[in-house]
């Protein structure tokens, strides 16, 4: 982990990169590339994905000054360090930080290092969505990351070129996340329909059918509740507007009433 002084030094060197103030045969960027190569060697000796993710999380902190400096300088210079750290943040579960770097990388059209063999947008969507879909296959009731992050990813890659399968995976991940909230079922359906339109074998046909049935049943239930509420309202209105009936005389009450009439008129009521 960097000390505050080391982090500040990285930040300053990153901001000076490409300017006349950067001097020396071994530039700050070359130093960071060298460090990155050494760290990649460490990772190559680890087979477990979970263990690699944990190591990447610990390594990322030693580059934080460089990340902050590059984003602050906003020069758009080619930078294999920053794009690699974008993916490492994804692997470590730091999706928000990865998207912060991605906004910079996509805006300046930075390329990924050769080892990734994909465009920046494609690599980003693949690396984020693949684990999300694996998690949903394991338990479809729990979303592995906040849907707002997936929607943010969708927004920043809308204009980017990528294979239909890759974008379909993003739409599938968003659809699966949105269907967990009954308030966003229709939006979930729309994303799943977009996914299958882009790539027919994306594996959401059954999900779409079930979601359509759920939405239809919910609408039918709401319609029934609304109708019952209207009937209840009409009943109350009828009762309020109906004149009260005079009570019918029976038994002792009838005898007393007849006696009063006889007293007043001198006649007995039959």
C-alpha positions, 0 to 999 in steps of 0.5 A: 500500500502506498504512503500518502507521499508516494501516492502524491508523487504518483499523482504528480508524475501522472499529471506531468506525463507528456509535458516538458516538466517530465524529464529523465531517461526512465519516465514515470509511465515507464516505471509504472509499466515496469511495475505492472509487468512484475505484478502480472508475473505474480498473478500468472503464478496463481491459478484460483480466480478468487485468489487472483481477485484478492491479490489484484485488490491489494495491488490496485492500492499501489497504483491509486496515485497514478489512476487519480493523476491520469484522470485529473490531467485528462490528457487522453494519452495512450496508457496500458497501465490505466486500461489494465487497472480498469479491468483489475478493478472489475475483477476485484469487485470495484465496479464503480471505480472501474466505470470511473476509469472507463468513462475516461478511457472510452471518451479518449478512445484508449485501446486495451493492451494486446493481451485482451484482444478486444476493444475497450468497450467489449472487454469492459462489458464482457468482464462485468457481465460474465460474472453477473450472469454466472451469479444469476444462474447460481441464484436468480433471486439475488442480484450480484451488483446494483442495477444502477451500475449496469445501467450506467455501463449501458449508457456509456457504451451505447455508441460503442461498437461491439459484437451483438452477443456481448451487448445481448449479455449486458441487456440480459444482465440488466433484465435479470436485475430489474425483474427482481423488483415488481415496479420494474417488471415491464422494463425488465421485459423490454431489456430481455426482448432486446437481448433476444433480438440481438442474439437469438440464443442468448437464453432468455426465451423462457424468462420472457414468457414467464415475465409476460405471464407475471405482468399479465397476472399482476394487471388482472389482479390490479383490475379486479382490486380496482373494480371491487373498490369501485363497487364498494364506493358505489355501495357507500354512495347509495346508502348515503343518498337513500332516505331513512325509513320510518320504524314499523310499529309492533307489539307494545309500541303499537298499543301505546301509539293507539292509546295516544290516538284514542285519547286525542280523538276519542276513537279507537284505531283498529 
